[in-house]
Amino acid sequence: MSDHQSRQSFLGEDSEEFLQATTVGVIGLSGGGSHVCQQLAHIGVGNYVIVDPQFIEDTNLSRLVGGTAADVAARTPKTDIAKRLIQGVRPSAHIEAHQDDWRNVATSLRRYDVVIGCVDSFKDRSELERQVRRYLTPYIDIGMDVRKSGGDYHISG
């Protein structure tokens, strides 16, 4: 086990090789998805498929890890920010980025070892879960949305 992974020795002797060979799909790269990408890079995951159709906006800066005011001004795709974030921690990572709706790359979901859904709406989360289940791919859902309606906040997720 390498020195930089030595604090993860509790995961087992072959954990570094296992994580390096793992492919994780991260669908949605805002608040939750950007944190997930960063932490997966820190633990040693070697292969990523990242999917998000959006560009960073000013409202993302309070929660999107790695996003900057310069990214907002340049209308940087969230996929580019996530790729930069992952490679900043793990330069050797293999990253397949899709600046697109996940439905347009849905057939590739069967190639992942696990999919982490970080989408906001119940409809998107339900459709993504059904699609991933179709391929018997493990799925972790962390999507959440907070909206103000009238004087109240509504949280879904």
C-alpha positions in Angstrom: 0.0 0.0 0.0 1.4 3.4 -0.9 2.1 6.0 1.7 -0.7 8.3 0.6 -3.2 5.5 1.1 -1.7 4.2 4.3 -4.5 5.6 6.5 -7.0 3.5 4.6 -5.2 0.2 5.5 -8.4 -0.9 7.3 -10.0 -1.4 3.9 -7.6 -4.4 3.3 -4.4 -5.2 1.5 -5.8 -5.0 -2.0 -8.0 -2.0 -1.5 -5.8 0.4 -3.3 -5.8 -1.7 -6.5 -9.5 -2.4 -6.1 -10.4 1.3 -5.9 -8.0 2.2 -8.7 -9.9 -0.3 -11.0 -13.4 0.8 -9.9 -15.6 2.9 -12.3 -18.1 5.2 -10.6 -20.8 7.0 -12.5 -21.7 10.4 -10.9 -24.9 11.8 -12.3 -25.3 15.5 -11.4 -22.3 17.6 -10.4 -23.7 20.5 -8.3 -23.6 20.5 -4.5 -23.8 16.8 -3.8 -22.1 15.5 -7.0 -19.1 17.8 -6.7 -18.5 16.7 -3.1 -18.8 13.1 -4.1 -16.3 13.5 -6.9 -13.8 15.2 -4.6 -14.1 12.4 -1.9 -13.9 9.6 -4.5 -10.7 11.1 -5.8 -9.3 11.3 -2.2 -10.0 7.7 -1.4 -8.4 6.5 -4.7 -11.1 5.7 -7.2 -9.4 5.5 -10.6 -12.3 5.7 -13.2 -15.1 8.2 -13.5 -18.0 8.8 -15.8 -19.4 12.2 -14.9 -22.7 13.5 -16.4 -24.3 17.0 -16.1 -25.8 19.2 -18.9 -25.4 22.5 -17.1 -22.9 25.3 -16.8 -22.0 26.8 -13.5 -24.1 29.7 -12.3 -23.5 32.3 -9.6 -26.1 30.4 -7.4 -23.9 27.3 -7.5 -20.9 29.0 -5.8 -22.2 28.4 -2.3 -22.1 24.6 -2.8 -20.2 23.4 -5.9 -16.8 22.3 -4.8 -14.1 23.6 -7.2 -16.2 26.2 -8.9 -14.9 29.8 -9.0 -16.2 33.2 -9.9 -14.0 33.0 -13.0 -15.9 29.8 -14.0 -19.2 31.6 -13.7 -18.0 34.5 -15.9 -16.7 32.0 -18.4 -19.9 29.8 -18.3 -17.7 26.7 -17.6 -19.5 23.4 -17.9 -19.9 21.6 -14.5 -18.3 18.6 -16.1 -15.1 20.6 -16.8 -15.0 21.8 -13.1 -15.5 18.2 -11.8 -12.8 16.9 -14.1 -10.4 19.6 -12.9 -11.3 18.8 -9.3 -10.7 15.1 -9.7 -7.5 15.5 -11.6 -6.2 18.0 -9.0 -6.3 15.2 -6.5 -5.7 12.2 -8.7 -3.9 13.2 -11.9 -3.9 9.6 -13.3 -7.7 9.3 -13.1 -9.5 8.2 -16.2 -12.5 10.5 -16.7 -15.3 10.2 -19.3 -17.3 13.4 -19.2 -20.7 14.0 -20.7 -22.1 17.5 -20.8 -25.5 16.1 -21.5 -28.7 14.8 -19.9 -28.1 11.4 -18.3 -30.9 9.8 -20.4 -28.8 10.4 -23.5 -26.0 8.2 -22.2 -28.2 5.8 -20.2 -27.0 2.7 -22.0 -23.5 3.3 -20.7 -24.8 2.9 -17.1 -24.4 -0.8 -17.4 -20.6 -0.4 -17.5 -20.2 1.2 -14.1 -19.4 -0.6 -10.9 -21.7 1.8 -9.0 -23.8 4.8 -9.9 -24.2 7.8 -7.5 -27.3 9.9 -8.4 -27.0 13.5 -7.4 -30.1 14.9 -9.2 -32.7 17.1 -7.6 -36.2 16.2 -8.9 -38.2 13.2 -7.8 -39.0 12.4 -11.4 -35.3 12.4 -12.4 -34.3 10.3 -9.4 -37.1 7.8 -10.0 -36.2 7.4 -13.7 -32.5 7.1 -12.9 -33.1 4.5 -10.2 -35.3 2.4 -12.6 -32.7 2.6 -15.4 -29.8 1.5 -13.2 -31.9 -1.3 -11.6 -32.5 -2.6 -15.2 -28.7 -3.2 -15.4 -28.4 -4.6 -11.9 -25.9 -1.8 -11.1 -25.6 -0.7 -7.5 -27.1 2.7 -7.0 -26.7 5.3 -4.3 -29.0 8.3 -4.3 -28.1 11.5 -2.6 -30.2 14.0 -4.6 -31.9 16.8 -2.7 -33.7 20.0 -3.7 -34.6 23.0 -1.5 -37.0 25.6 -2.8 -38.8 28.5 -1.3 -42.5 28.8 -2.1 -44.3 31.7 -0.5 -42.9 32.0 3.0 -42.0 28.3 3.3 -39.1 26.2 2.3 -39.8 22.8 0.7 -37.1 20.1 0.8 -37.3 17.0 -1.3 -34.7 14.3 -1.5 
